[in-house]
Amino acid sequence: MQRDQLADFLRRRREAMRPAEVGIAEGPRRRTCGLRREEVATLAGMSVDYVVRLEQGRSSQPSVQLLGALARALRLSDDERDHLFHLAGHQPPPADGVARLARAGLIRMLDLLGDTPALVLSDLGEVLAQNQAALLLTGNHTGFSGDRRYAVYRWFTDPPARAVTPPEERERHARRLVADLRAAAGRRTGDSMVAGLVDRLQAASADFRRIWAEHEVAVRRADRKTLLHPRVGRLVLDCETLVTPDQGQQLLVLTPADAETRERLELLRVIGVEDFPAEAADPTTR
């Protein structure tokens, strides 16, 4: 770990960031060049004290998870992110595969979408990043671990993940999830991670076994979904999925399908972020 180089790199990247790039108003009295340390801490989900110690070269070696959060907060390019990992004494995330971080370009697209909820997903439905509007809609979906990282696994093994979808839509959504997983498994033939996930789902869910046996294949792209949100009620959302050329990551954009949903999303922005179960609204299970 190159503490001094890491500290200098983080400090310079923070100072080079414009607050507007991450949705922060600069204000007439702002004196700090770039972002404040507390703003980076908030964006990365860590303590201000830890950010200070990193920039002063006094920290312990940051984990891969913390480095990923810092890379997202500072909007690092893929090359800058890899450099950050090297300075911290870790191997950069792989160029492909489920465990990689959200691409820098997709993170910037999240920022540009502003009040429109949007998420970056892996090809197995793991939420890699989400903008503030998506946090308001769904809560934080980047903190799951193990198989629960994947929307398809939560759908078939965790009843609350299905409870936010109207009963009449659940079979269709289940089939879309399985068809998308089948497409990913076909692209990644021989990948033990994907094969293991499929095996564990077959062991855990009779519904999954039934649908998987039908061999339906489709990459999720566009859909309309109804969410039963715990605070603002029924939301009808158009879901547009933009897939990267290698089909490894997806940008999911959610827009209101009717005037009532638009009004309820505006109400949600007024209410702001409050604590509620992570599965309370899960647009990835579509």
LUMMIDREN-44005 format. One record per atom (N, C-alpha, C, O): x, y, z. Coordinates in steps of 0.02 Angstrom, whole numbers, plus 50000, padded with zeros to 5 digits. Each point is the difference from the previous one (the first is absolute). Example, Ala and Ser with C-alpha at 12.3 -4.5 7.8 and 13.67 -1.06 7.14 Angstrom:
506604971650390 499555005950000 500455006050000 500524999950033 499305005449931 500425005950003 499615005550037 500255005550008 
end
This chain:
500424994050000 499585006050000 500445006250000 500445000750043 499445003849910 500395006249994 499605005750032 499655003749966 500414996950100 499575004650037 500055007349977 499495003349990 501114999150001 500085007049982 499735001449930 499665005049988 500484990449965 499745000849932 499234999449999 499665003749965 500084991750075 499284999250004 499685006350028 499495002449974 500805000350079 499745006050031 499995005949951 499515003649995 501044997249968 500055005549953 499504999249943 499695004849978 500244989049997 499544998749945 499285001550021 499645003349963 500154994450096 499325001250023 499875007450010 499475002549982 501015001050047 499925007150013 499935003949934 499575004449994 500854994049958 499995003649936 499364998549961 499725004449968 500044989350035 499394998449964 499405003450034 499545002349966 500464998150100 499465003550035 499995007349981 499465002849987 501125000450012 500045007149984 499835001549927 499815005649983 500274989449974 499865001049929 499264999249984 499775001949946 499844995350100 499294998849988 499605006450007 500105003850048 499454997449906 499535005550007 499384997550037 499744994749983 500035009050068 499414997650037 499414998549956 499624995350013 500285008649934 499434999049955 500034993249967 499474997349981 501124999750012 500064993549968 499674994550041 499824994849972 500105006350092 499694995050043 499355002650030 499754997450050 499975007949919 499355002650021 500015004350062 499495000750033 501095002449983 500055004450059 500045007249976 500425001849959 499145002550068 500015007049983 500625003450029 500164998950059 500185005249901 500625003050024 499875005650050 500355000450051 499165003949938 499845005350047 500515005749998 500584998949984 499205007250033 500445005849996 500565000250051 500515003349989 499414993250067 500505000350054 500494994249999 500404999250047 499564996749903 500434994149999 500725002049987 500155003449951 500304994650094 500715001749994 500424994049980 500555000849973 499204993150040 500394994049986 500094998949925 499525000749962 501084997750019 500144998249930 499784992849990 500284995550031 499235003449926 499754993349990 499504997950054 499635004250026 500374989449990 499544997550051 500315000650070 500614999950008 498955000850042 500234999750069 500094992750020 499714995549970 500705003450081 500114993150023 499354996850024 499884994149987 499705009850047 499384997150025 499534998349942 499594995450007 500465008149938 499594998349942 500234993549968 499594995949980 501065003150016 500274993649975 499784994450046 499814994649977 500235006650088 499814994850048 499274998149992 499834994050002 499745010949988 499294998649990 499884996149936 499634995150000 500695007049946 499914996649936 500264992850002 499734995649967 500815003350072 500314993450003 499714995650056 500154994150003 499445008950041 499714996150054 500514998050053 499964994450027 500505010149989 500504998550052 500075006150045 499715005349986 500674994150067 500075005450047 500475005449974 500464998649962 499415007650060 500455005549981 500694998950028 500505001549968 499534995750093 500654998750031 500424995449957 500615001049994 499084994049977 500394995349959 500255003449936 500574998849979 499025005449991 500225003749941 500595004550018 500495000449962 499485002950096 500555004250022 500644995950009 500545002149977 499414992250055 500584995850012 500304997449934 500614999449993 498954998949959 500254997949934 500415005649967 500534998849973 499205007350029 500335005649967 500635002250037 500435003449971 499634994850091 500605001750039 500504994250003 500515000550033 499344994049933 500454994350000 500054996450066 500514997150016 498965003150024 500014997050067 499534994150006 499924997350055 499775000549890 499494994850005 500314993149994 500564999149977 499044996050046 500174993149984 499834998849927 499725004349966 500464989850008 499874998549930 499244999749989 499664996050032 500075008149923 499284999849987 499824993549965 500394997149962 499005000650051 499754993949968 499825001349927 499945005749978 499964988949986 499785000649930 499325003549997 499885004049955 499684994650093 499345003150001 500055007550010 499655003949968 500794998350078 500095007150012 500305003549939 499815005649983 500664991149984 500305002949940 499475000849945 499995005049965 499584990050028 499475000649951 499545005850015 499795003749955 500054997350109 499565005650020 500345006649986 499685004749977 500974995850037 500375006249986 500035001349925 499935005849978 500184989049982 500025000849927 499345002849974 499995004249956 499464993350071 499345002549979 499905007150023 499765004249961 500424997350101 499905006750027 500395005249961 499765005549989 500864992849991 500435004849965 499934999649925 500365003449963 499184992450014 499864999349928 500644998549961 500135003149948 500274992250077 500634998349968 499874996349934 499534996149994 500905005249958 499984996149938 500244992950015 500254998750055 499674996749897 500224993250011 500754999650014 500224996250043 500175007949921 500735000050011 500175002950068 500444997550035 499225007949985 500125003050065 499814995250056 500344999650051 499114996849939 499794995150050 500524994550009 500164998050056 500114999549888 500514994850004 500625002750036 500304996450040 499885009949946 500585003150034 499875000550075 500464998750040 498935003149979 499825000350071 500114993350034 500274999750055 499524994949913 500084993350028 500744998350007 500214997250051 500195004449899 500724998550004 500325003850057 500404997150038 499445009349970 500295004050055 499824997150068 500405000450047 499014996849958 499774997250064 500244992850011 499844997050051 500535000349901 500284993350008 499524994549983 500084994450024 499425006949933 499524994949978 500044999249925 500205004649964 499604989650012 499934999049929 499355003649977 499494999650035 500535003849909 499395003249975 499464994849985 500164994149990 499215007950010 499474995349984 500094997349929 500295003449958 499474990650029 500094997049933 499655004049947 499535003850013 500714995449925 499715003749945 499294997749985 499615003849971 500224990150049 499324997749992 499844995450058 500434998250040 498944999949964 499784995650054 499545003550048 499955006249999 499714989950043 499495002750044 500285004850052 499665004850019 500964994150004 500265003850056 500245007049982 500195003850045 499824998049892 500305006449982 499585005950024 499424999250018 500885006649982 499665006050019 499635003049940 500144998349942 499395006150072 499645003449946 500485004049958 500465003250027 499454996749908 500445003749956 499945007550013 499465002650016 501105000849977 500025007250015 499515003849956 499665004650024 500284993549912 499545003549956 499284999250021 499605004749994 500224989450032 499324999050024 499865003950064 499445002450011 501074998350032 499925004150060 499845007249980 499575003250030 500784999449920 499875006849978 499315000749970 499685005250008 500084989749958 499325000249974 499495000250056 499495003449994 500654993150061 499555000450058 499945007250024 499455002350015 501115001249989 499995006950022 499595004449953 499625004250022 500474994849913 499665004149950 499254998950001 499625004549979 500154989750043 499284998650000 499635003850056 499395000349999 500985002550049 499695004450049 499444996850040 500124995250038 499275007449954 499424997750039 499684993749971 499494997750026 500794999549922 499744993849971 500354994150033 500614999449995 499034996250038 500324994250033 500374995649949 499734998349948 500884999950069 500404995849955 500494995950042 500245002350052 499924991749923 500464995550034 500464996749949 499814999249942 500794999150080 500454996049959 500004992950029 500104999050059 499784996149897 499954993150020 500534995849966 500205001549944 500024993250089 500404994949966 499544995749958 499395000750004 500894994949955 499584995849958 499634994750040 499584996449972 500575003050092 499624995450044 499525003850045 499714997050046 500205009549941 499515003850039 500245002650066 499605001850043 501064998649967 500265003150060 500035007549990 500265002349949 499485001650098 500025007349996 500715002350017 500234999150056 500105003949895 500695002450009 500025007450020 500475002250033 499025001549947 499975007250017 499295002349988 499644997249959 500155008150076 499355003049989 500045007450017 500385002050043 499225002049921 500015007150014 499545001750059 499654995750026 500355010749993 499625002050058 499254998849990 499664998050047 500105003149893 499294998849987 499824992650009 499464998450024 500994997249956 499884992850010 500034998250074 499624995650023 500825007650015 500024998850072 499345001950032 499764996550045 499955009149934 499355002150027 499464994849983 499564998750041 500484998449900 499494995349978 500084993250032 499504996950019 501115000649987 500114993050019 500374998950065 500004994550026 500315010850001 500484998850053 500664997749970 500064999449939 500434999350102 500664998149976 500024992549984 499914995850044 500215002649893 500044993049979 500714997949984 500104994849969 500405009150053 500694998149985 500334996350059 500584998149995 499065000950059 500304997150060 499874992650011 500214997350051 499454999449902 499874992950009 500654995949993 500485002249968 499534992050063 500594995649994 499774993049981 499414998450003 501084997549977 499854993249980 499524999849941 500005004649958 499604990250037 499534999449945 499455005350001 499685001249949 500215001850109 499475005150004 500185006349960 499585004449992 501044996049983 500185005549956 499594999949936 499905005249969 499864988950011 499694999149935 499245000350006 499704996650041 500005007649917 499285001050003 499624993549991 499504998850033 500744996949922 499654993849987 500014995450061 499514996550012 501025003650026 500044995950060 499525002650053 499644996150032 500345010449978 499545002950049 499284998549981 499594998450043 500265002049892 499314999049978 499754993050019 499444999250024 500974995849965 499784993150010 500104997450070 499744994650017 500625008950026 500144997450067 499775004550056 500004997950058 499805008349926 499845004950052 499315003049986 499945004449957 499534993450078 499335002549985 499925007649998 499645002449956 500685001550088 499925007349995 500215002949933 499755005249979 500714991549986 500215002549934 499444999449949 499995003849952 499544991650059 499444999249955 499395004150022 499565001549960 500425000250104 499405003250028 499875006849970 499425002350000 501095001149973 499905006749973 499744999749928 499855005349970 500094988850001 499734999249933 499284997350006 499894995250036 499625007749929 499324997450003 499974992649981 500364997949955 499224998350079 499984992749988 499904998249926 500294995149977 499315008849988 499864998349930 500605000949954 499994997749943 500545005750081 500585001249958 500594995550018 500515000049965 499444996250089 500584996550027 500264994549954 500614999249993 498954997049976 500234994649956 500385002849940 500534997449982 499225008049990 500355003049942 500685002550020 500494999049964 499575004350094 500645002650022 500494994450016 500595000449985 499144994250045 500434994250015 500294997249935 500594998249997 498995001349952 500244997249937 500515004549967 500484997549969 499445009050036 500485004649970 500684999450036 500525000149968 499464999250098 500634999250037 500364993649980 500615000149990 499024994550005 500314993649983 500265000149929 500544997449986 499085005649968 500225000449930 500635004149994 500444998449959 499615006850081 500615004249998 500594996250029 500565000449973 499334995850080 500544996050029 500214994649950 500604998649994 498934998449971 500164995049949 500455003049946 500474996849977 499385009550003 500415003349949 500715001250026 500484999049964 499575003250099 500665001150030 500394993550006 500604999949987 499064994850032 500344993550006 500254997649932 500534996949996 499105004649951 500224998149934 500615003849977 500454997149970 499575009450046 500585004049982 500624997950040 500565000549975 499334997250086 500564998650045 500054992450012 500084997850057 499884998549890 500064992750005 500654998050034 500545002549982 499424993250067 500594997850036 500185004350059 500474998550036 499155006949976 500135004450057 499714996750063 499394999150006 501044999050040 499784996450060 499565004250044 499574997450036 500525009349962 499595004450042 499274999749977 499554999550042 500345000949893 499324999849973 499704993050011 499434999450021 500964995449964 499754993250008 499824998650073 499494996750014 500925005850033 499854999050071 499365003650021 499614997350039 500295008849934 499395003750016 499394996149976 499504999450036 500534998149903 499434996249973 499884993750042 499424998450015 501104998150004 499924994050041 499685001650067 499554996450023 500675009050008 499725001850066 499275002249994 499604998750045 500235004749900 499305001949990 499564993849988 499444999750025 500824995549937 499614994049988 499894996150065 499474997050010 501015003150034 499934996650064 499525003650046 499674996950043 500285009849950 499625004050047 499275001249980 499585001250043 500274998349892 499345002249978 499714995349947 500294999049947 499124998350068 499644995949951 499765004249942 500004997749943 499795008550071 499785004449946 500575001449951 499905000049940 500705001250087 500575001149956 500134993849957 500115000649940 499884993550090 500124993849962 499494999349944 500184998049944 499195003550070 499484999449950 500125004649940 499954997949943 500215008350071 500095004949946 500664998849964 500045000549938 500484997850099 500664998849969 499964994249950 500345000149949 499264994950067 499944994149957 499695001749932 500054996049953 499625009850042 499665001849938 500475003349949 499805001149943 500815000550077 500525002649955 499815006549965 500195001049942 499445003450091 499865006649971 500625004350006 500335000150052 499835003649894 500615004249998 499815006949975 499685000749949 500535004450088 499885006949978 500415004850044 500004999350061 500335005549907 500355005350037 499505005450016 499655002449956 500314999650107 499535005350020 500195006649968 500585002150005 498955001149962 500145006549969 499485005250018 500165005050031 499214993849951 499485004950015 499414996350031 499854994349982 499825009050066 499444996850034 499605005450036 500235005650007 499194992650014 499605004450045 499874996050064 499804994249998 500315009150059 499964996550064 499575004150048 500045006150001 499574990450038 499625003250054 500334998450067 500114994250016 500035011050022 500294999250067 499495002150052 499665005149992 500284991150061 499585001850057 500475003050053 500264996450043 499845010149953 500505003250043 499715001150070 499425002050006 500974996850047 499735000450069 499825007050022 499635000750049 500625004549917 499865006850024 499565004049954 499625004350023 500414994549912 499605004149954 499514995949959 499645002849958 500344990750053 499494995949968 500204997349932 500594998849986 498925000349972 500084996649936 500365004449950 499805005849988 500744991649982 500405003549950 500034995849937 500174994150003 499675008949940 500064996649936 500595003149964 499995005949982 500534990150005 500635002549975 500184996649934 499934993949992 500295010149961 500314997349940 500734998850014 500355004450024 499894989549961 500684998150016 500384999049934 499854995449962 500635008950026 500414999549940 500704997850020 500315003050043 499934991749926 500654997350016 500485000949942 499874997649944 500675006050068 500535000949951 500574995250017 500255000250056 499944995649897 500494994850013 500675001949968 500015002349943 500544996850094 500665001549972 500164995149944 499714994549997 500755007349958 500144995749942 500174992850018 499824995449964 500545003650093 500184993250019 499454996650041 500074994350021 499375009349989 499414997650037 500174998350073 499634996350032 500925006549993 500204998550069 499675004550051 499934998150058 499875008049922 499675004650046 499415003249966 499965000449938 499565001850103 499385002949974 499855006450038 500125000550060 499635004549904 499745006150031 499254999649998 499705000249946 499994999450112 499274999550006 499725006950018 500175002850052 499414999949904 499715006750009 499254999250011 499664996549961 500085006650091 499294999250019 499655006749992 500195005050031 499284995149929 499635006249988 499264998750014 499754994549989 499885010650036 499294999150015 499604998749936 500105003449950 499454991750054 499604998249941 499345003849997 499654999849949 500185003750105 499375003949999 500085006050047 500485000550037 499035004049960 500035006350038 499984998650076 500335003550038 499284991649983 499954998550071 500674997650028 500205002050054 500154993849908 500664997750022 500495005850003 500415000450045 499555004149906 500445005850000 499905004250063 500485002250031 498894998849988 499855003950061 500264996450062 500255003350046 499684990249956 500234996250059 500764999950005 500274999950055 500075000049888 500735000450002 500225006950025 500495000550037 499165004749942 500155006750025 499895000450075 500395003250036 499084993749989 499874999750072 500574996350035 500215002150054 500034992649916 500544996250030 500635004350007 500364999550049 499775004749901 500595004450004 499925005050057 500495001950032 498895000249981 499875004750055 500104996550067 500295002950046 499474991049959 500074996250062 500734998850017 500215000550057 500194997949891 500714998850010 500144992950022 499564995750003 501075003250014 500234993450019 499824998550072 500155003950045 499514990649965 499864997550067 500174992650002 500064996849948 500035000550111 500174993050006 499384995749984 499475001150028 500624994149928 499484995149987 500344993849972 500575000549976 499114993750026 500334993849980 500295000549930 499695003049955 500904994050034 500335000449935 499574997149945 500045002349943 499544992750072 499594996949949 499355003849989 499584997849961 500335007950074 499355003349998 499805002049930 499405000349985 501065001249972 499845001449930 500614997949959 500535003150004 499394991649957 500584997349965 499874999549926 499744995049976 500435010349986 499884999949927 500454995149963 499884998749942 500634998750091 500444995249965 499654993349992 500214996049958 499275002650083 499654993749993 499445000849949 499404999950016 500815000849922 499515001249948 500114995349943 499635000249951 
end
